[in-house]
């Protein structure tokens, strides 16, 4: 394989990698030591901060 073909393959792989990862949402799991779910005020604040960072539940984020 010559140098130009190798560099072309490498460059196309680097360009395609972010496109492939943008399709699947980021998954976040929340663990709570209590039997009851996490307090709604804490979860609301957590989601608001994620929204400030451009993560929206159901679009590019999945909170489980």
ChimeraX commands (.cxc) that place a marker at each C-alpha (Angstrom):
marker #1 position 0.00,0.00,0.00 radius 0.5
marker #1 position 1.46,3.33,-0.94 radius 0.5
marker #1 position 1.63,6.30,1.36 radius 0.5
marker #1 position -1.20,8.30,-0.23 radius 0.5
marker #1 position -3.68,5.42,-0.05 radius 0.5
marker #1 position -2.77,4.82,3.58 radius 0.5
marker #1 position -3.17,8.50,4.52 radius 0.5
marker #1 position -6.46,8.70,2.62 radius 0.5
marker #1 position -7.84,5.66,4.43 radius 0.5
marker #1 position -6.66,7.02,7.77 radius 0.5
marker #1 position -8.16,10.46,7.15 radius 0.5
marker #1 position -11.53,9.08,6.04 radius 0.5
marker #1 position -11.67,6.89,9.16 radius 0.5
marker #1 position -10.97,9.87,11.40 radius 0.5
marker #1 position -13.68,11.93,9.70 radius 0.5
marker #1 position -16.27,9.13,9.86 radius 0.5
marker #1 position -15.66,8.22,13.54 radius 0.5
marker #1 position -17.41,11.27,15.06 radius 0.5
marker #1 position -20.33,10.86,12.66 radius 0.5
marker #1 position -20.90,7.28,13.74 radius 0.5
marker #1 position -20.79,8.12,17.44 radius 0.5
marker #1 position -23.19,11.05,17.06 radius 0.5
marker #1 position -26.02,8.73,16.04 radius 0.5
marker #1 position -26.31,6.87,19.34 radius 0.5
marker #1 position -27.34,8.85,22.44 radius 0.5
marker #1 position -25.19,9.07,25.53 radius 0.5
marker #1 position -26.53,6.72,28.21 radius 0.5
marker #1 position -26.37,7.66,31.88 radius 0.5
marker #1 position -27.38,5.31,34.65 radius 0.5
marker #1 position -28.27,6.67,38.07 radius 0.5
marker #1 position -27.75,4.42,41.07 radius 0.5
marker #1 position -29.39,5.21,44.38 radius 0.5
marker #1 position -28.56,3.52,47.69 radius 0.5
marker #1 position -32.17,3.89,48.77 radius 0.5
marker #1 position -35.07,1.73,47.67 radius 0.5
marker #1 position -36.98,4.87,46.67 radius 0.5
marker #1 position -36.06,6.66,43.43 radius 0.5
marker #1 position -33.74,9.65,43.55 radius 0.5
marker #1 position -35.38,12.87,44.75 radius 0.5
marker #1 position -37.11,14.74,41.96 radius 0.5
marker #1 position -35.39,18.04,42.85 radius 0.5
marker #1 position -31.96,16.44,42.47 radius 0.5
marker #1 position -32.92,14.81,39.19 radius 0.5
marker #1 position -34.41,18.08,37.90 radius 0.5
marker #1 position -31.23,19.99,38.72 radius 0.5
marker #1 position -29.16,17.24,37.07 radius 0.5
marker #1 position -31.23,17.42,33.87 radius 0.5
marker #1 position -31.08,21.24,33.82 radius 0.5
marker #1 position -27.28,21.17,34.03 radius 0.5
marker #1 position -27.10,18.58,31.27 radius 0.5
marker #1 position -29.37,20.80,29.13 radius 0.5
marker #1 position -26.93,23.69,29.69 radius 0.5
marker #1 position -24.25,21.39,28.27 radius 0.5
marker #1 position -26.46,20.64,25.21 radius 0.5
marker #1 position -27.61,17.19,26.37 radius 0.5
marker #1 position -31.38,16.73,26.11 radius 0.5
marker #1 position -33.07,13.59,27.40 radius 0.5
marker #1 position -34.65,11.74,24.49 radius 0.5
marker #1 position -32.60,13.50,21.81 radius 0.5
marker #1 position -28.92,12.88,22.46 radius 0.5
marker #1 position -29.15,11.52,26.02 radius 0.5
marker #1 position -30.81,8.54,27.69 radius 0.5
marker #1 position -31.13,8.56,31.48 radius 0.5
marker #1 position -31.76,5.13,32.91 radius 0.5
marker link #1:1,2 radius 0.2
marker link #1:2,3 radius 0.2
marker link #1:3,4 radius 0.2
marker link #1:4,5 radius 0.2
marker link #1:5,6 radius 0.2
marker link #1:6,7 radius 0.2
marker link #1:7,8 radius 0.2
marker link #1:8,9 radius 0.2
marker link #1:9,10 radius 0.2
marker link #1:10,11 radius 0.2
marker link #1:11,12 radius 0.2
marker link #1:12,13 radius 0.2
marker link #1:13,14 radius 0.2
marker link #1:14,15 radius 0.2
marker link #1:15,16 radius 0.2
marker link #1:16,17 radius 0.2
marker link #1:17,18 radius 0.2
marker link #1:18,19 radius 0.2
marker link #1:19,20 radius 0.2
marker link #1:20,21 radius 0.2
marker link #1:21,22 radius 0.2
marker link #1:22,23 radius 0.2
marker link #1:23,24 radius 0.2
marker link #1:24,25 radius 0.2
marker link #1:25,26 radius 0.2
marker link #1:26,27 radius 0.2
marker link #1:27,28 radius 0.2
marker link #1:28,29 radius 0.2
marker link #1:29,30 radius 0.2
marker link #1:30,31 radius 0.2
marker link #1:31,32 radius 0.2
marker link #1:32,33 radius 0.2
marker link #1:33,34 radius 0.2
marker link #1:34,35 radius 0.2
marker link #1:35,36 radius 0.2
marker link #1:36,37 radius 0.2
marker link #1:37,38 radius 0.2
marker link #1:38,39 radius 0.2
marker link #1:39,40 radius 0.2
marker link #1:40,41 radius 0.2
marker link #1:41,42 radius 0.2
marker link #1:42,43 radius 0.2
marker link #1:43,44 radius 0.2
marker link #1:44,45 radius 0.2
marker link #1:45,46 radius 0.2
marker link #1:46,47 radius 0.2
marker link #1:47,48 radius 0.2
marker link #1:48,49 radius 0.2
marker link #1:49,50 radius 0.2
marker link #1:50,51 radius 0.2
marker link #1:51,52 radius 0.2
marker link #1:52,53 radius 0.2
marker link #1:53,54 radius 0.2
marker link #1:54,55 radius 0.2
marker link #1:55,56 radius 0.2
marker link #1:56,57 radius 0.2
marker link #1:57,58 radius 0.2
marker link #1:58,59 radius 0.2
marker link #1:59,60 radius 0.2
marker link #1:60,61 radius 0.2
marker link #1:61,62 radius 0.2
marker link #1:62,63 radius 0.2
marker link #1:63,64 radius 0.2
view
